[in-house]
Amino acid sequence: MTMAARIKFDEVAVGDQIPPLSKVVKREDVKAYADASGDQNPLHQIEVQFRAVVYMDETLVARAEVAAKDEVTRRVRLRVWAEVERAGERVQPIKNSEAEVELA
């Protein structure tokens, strides 16, 4: 897994894209996530729209865009999605999701 540089609250603005994070999906990753969540059904694990399957050994690229900033809590709301390149096309297996994070 590549590590993104530490992103600071004061360095981002609404509309900015966060540097992408890439990971090759391996079976042990899927199992570890299901074990940690206590739910083996992937449709019940997170509130997102699963639009396409991700196959083992594909490189999943997580992307995010700053949707809102809260100056009081120093948290940002991100629009998040994931992409894979398949047969020369970009597929978004995960889309229409949000995350709230606290930045340094």
CORHUUR-V621105 format. One line per field, one symbol per residue. ss: DSSP state (A for helix, B for strand, O for the rest). phi: phi as a letter, one per 30 degrees, with the letter a starting at -180 (. if undefined). Layout:
ss=???
phi=???
//
This chain:
ss=OOOOOOOOAAAOOOOOBBBBBBBBOOAAAAAAAAAAAOOOOAAAOOOOBBOOOOOOOOBBBBBBBBBBBBOOOOBBBBBBBBBBBBOOBBBBBBBBBBBBBBOO
phi=.dcdddccedccbejdcdedbcaddceddddddddddibddddcdbdbcdcadcceidcccdbabdcabcdddhcbccdbabbbcbhibcccdbahbbbcbccd
//
